[in-house]
Amino acid sequence: MADDIEISRATREDGPTLLSLIDALADFEKLQKPAGDARVRLLDHGFGEQPKFETWLGRVDGIAVAYALAFETYSSFLALPTLYLEDIFVLPEYRKRGVGLALFTHLVAEAQRRGCGRMEWAVLDWNVNAIRFYERLGAHWLRDWKVYRLTRYDFPSVAGQTVHR
């Protein structure tokens, strides 16, 4: 019997489930789990008055086993929004059952529904299973682009810089 896969928008009531899935992603990526204030911010930023991101859950037979977290950015050259996929994660024991594909294609359809010009995401270079998955779907690795990051801990020193010409 095939799994009954359902994709739906997460609500505040799904908060504990979402946090549990985020913890599982942190374990998978060998990162520190969000704690204390970060957990409160995640719920407020996702389900507050002015959400900063949206989340979808993938359920198999009614059990949440996957999530995707996304938000819109904007392309000045396309003059269209971009749906940026920050996280997509399926619990290891539910992989290879179509849940990731269902969740991902749901997000692609969402980008299309919103009139986005593209959908983008980053993949860790060691995650060969994810890389193969995306390439099988026809996604393109942007070889000309390097991803850079400043963290909030860098902001004060950078924001205080004076540019000399």
C-alpha positions as CSV (number, residue, x, y, z in Angstrom):
1,M,0.0,0.0,0.0
2,A,1.4,3.4,-1.0
3,D,1.9,6.1,1.7
4,D,-0.8,8.7,2.0
5,I,1.3,11.9,1.6
6,E,-0.3,15.3,2.4
7,I,1.4,18.7,2.1
8,S,-0.1,21.6,4.0
9,R,0.8,25.1,5.3
10,A,1.9,24.9,8.9
11,T,0.0,26.9,11.5
12,R,0.9,28.1,15.0
13,E,-0.6,24.9,16.4
14,D,2.1,23.0,14.4
15,G,4.8,25.0,16.2
16,P,6.0,22.1,18.4
17,T,6.1,19.7,15.5
18,L,8.0,22.3,13.4
19,L,10.6,22.8,16.2
20,S,11.0,19.1,16.4
21,L,11.7,18.8,12.7
22,I,14.1,21.7,12.8
23,D,16.0,19.9,15.7
24,A,16.2,16.8,13.5
25,L,17.7,18.8,10.6
26,A,20.2,20.3,13.1
27,D,21.2,16.7,14.1
28,F,21.5,15.7,10.4
29,E,23.7,18.7,9.6
30,K,25.6,18.3,12.9
31,L,24.6,21.8,14.0
32,Q,23.5,23.2,17.3
33,K,19.7,23.1,17.7
34,P,17.9,26.4,18.3
35,A,17.3,26.9,22.0
36,G,15.5,29.2,24.3
37,D,14.9,32.6,22.7
38,A,15.6,31.3,19.2
39,R,12.7,28.8,19.5
40,V,10.4,31.6,20.6
41,R,11.6,33.8,17.7
42,L,11.0,30.9,15.2
43,L,7.4,30.6,16.3
44,D,6.8,34.4,16.4
45,H,8.6,35.0,13.0
46,G,6.7,32.1,11.4
47,F,3.3,32.6,12.8
48,G,3.2,36.1,14.2
49,E,1.4,39.2,13.0
50,Q,3.9,39.9,10.2
51,P,5.4,36.5,9.3
52,K,9.0,36.6,8.0
53,F,8.8,33.1,6.5
54,E,6.3,30.4,5.6
55,T,6.4,26.7,6.4
56,W,4.8,23.7,4.9
57,L,4.6,20.3,6.5
58,G,4.8,16.9,4.7
59,R,2.7,14.3,6.4
60,V,2.6,10.5,5.8
61,D,-0.5,8.8,7.1
62,G,-1.2,11.9,9.2
63,I,2.3,12.1,10.8
64,A,4.5,15.2,10.1
65,V,7.7,13.8,8.7
66,A,9.1,16.7,6.7
67,Y,9.0,20.4,6.4
68,A,10.0,23.2,4.0
69,L,10.7,26.8,5.1
70,A,10.6,29.5,2.5
71,F,10.3,33.3,2.0
72,E,10.2,35.7,-0.9
73,T,13.2,37.7,-2.1
74,Y,13.1,40.0,-5.2
75,S,15.0,40.1,-8.4
76,S,15.6,43.6,-9.7
77,F,16.6,42.3,-13.1
78,L,13.6,40.0,-13.6
79,A,11.4,42.5,-11.8
80,L,9.7,39.5,-10.2
81,P,9.8,37.8,-6.8
82,T,11.9,34.8,-6.1
83,L,10.8,32.0,-3.7
84,Y,13.8,31.2,-1.6
85,L,13.8,27.8,0.0
86,E,15.7,28.0,3.2
87,D,15.1,24.5,4.5
88,I,13.7,21.3,3.1
89,F,14.0,18.2,5.3
90,V,12.6,14.7,5.5
91,L,13.1,12.5,8.5
92,P,15.7,9.8,7.5
93,E,13.3,6.9,8.0
94,Y,10.8,8.5,5.5
95,R,13.2,9.2,2.7
96,K,12.9,7.5,-0.7
97,R,9.1,7.4,-0.2
98,G,8.2,10.4,-2.3
99,V,7.7,12.8,0.6
100,G,10.6,15.1,-0.4
101,L,9.4,15.1,-4.0
102,A,5.9,16.0,-3.0
103,L,7.0,18.8,-0.7
104,F,9.5,20.2,-3.3
105,T,7.0,20.1,-6.2
106,H,4.4,21.7,-4.0
107,L,6.8,24.6,-3.4
108,V,7.6,24.9,-7.2
109,A,3.8,25.1,-7.8
110,E,3.6,27.8,-5.1
111,A,6.3,29.8,-6.8
112,Q,4.4,29.5,-10.1
113,R,1.1,30.5,-8.4
114,R,2.8,33.6,-6.9
115,G,4.2,34.6,-10.3
116,C,7.8,34.2,-9.1
117,G,10.5,34.4,-11.8
118,R,12.5,31.7,-10.1
119,M,13.0,29.6,-7.0
120,E,16.4,29.3,-5.4
121,W,18.1,27.4,-2.5
122,A,21.5,26.4,-1.3
123,V,22.8,22.9,-0.8
124,L,25.7,21.7,1.4
125,D,28.5,20.4,-0.8
126,W,28.6,17.1,1.1
127,N,24.9,16.4,0.7
128,V,25.2,14.3,-2.5
129,N,21.8,12.7,-2.2
130,A,20.2,16.2,-2.2
131,I,22.4,17.3,-5.1
132,R,21.4,14.3,-7.2
133,F,17.7,14.8,-6.3
134,Y,17.8,18.4,-7.5
135,E,19.8,17.6,-10.7
136,R,17.4,14.8,-11.6
137,L,14.6,17.5,-11.5
138,G,16.6,19.7,-13.8
139,A,17.8,22.3,-11.3
140,H,21.0,24.1,-12.2
141,W,24.0,24.7,-10.1
142,L,25.0,28.4,-10.4
143,R,28.7,27.9,-10.9
144,D,29.4,31.6,-11.4
145,W,28.0,32.5,-7.9
146,K,29.6,32.2,-4.5
147,V,27.5,32.5,-1.4
148,Y,28.9,34.9,1.2
149,R,27.5,35.5,4.7
150,L,27.8,38.1,7.4
151,T,26.2,37.1,10.7
152,R,24.6,39.4,13.2
153,Y,27.9,39.2,15.2
154,D,29.7,40.8,12.3
155,F,27.2,43.6,11.8
156,P,28.5,46.1,14.3
157,S,32.1,46.0,13.0
158,V,31.0,46.2,9.4
159,A,28.2,48.8,9.9
160,G,30.8,51.1,11.6
161,Q,33.2,51.0,8.7
162,T,34.0,54.1,6.8
163,V,34.8,53.7,3.1
164,H,37.8,55.7,2.1
165,R,38.2,56.6,-1.6
